[in-house]
Amino acid sequence: VLRHPHAITIFEDFVYWTDRYVNRVIRAHKWNGQNQTVMLYNLPQPMGLVAMHPVRQPG
């Protein structure tokens, strides 16, 4: 359940979002929404989100 999503990003097969209501970063499968997993918790008002990985870097 998305209570108060703020930031969102997609990387490979997952969509990641921040939820300020529960102060977490959560991910789920991008096609079916299954396998919701809390990636980080106890974050004070998470507002932004960026996926960092070598395959996403230029050059």
PyMOL commands that set and color helices and strands:
alter all, ss='L'
color gray80, all
select helices_A, chain A and resi 54-56
alter helices_A, ss='H'
color red, helices_A
select strands_A, chain A and resi 5-11+14-19+24-29+37-40
alter strands_A, ss='S'
color yellow, strands_A
deselect
rebuild
show_as cartoon
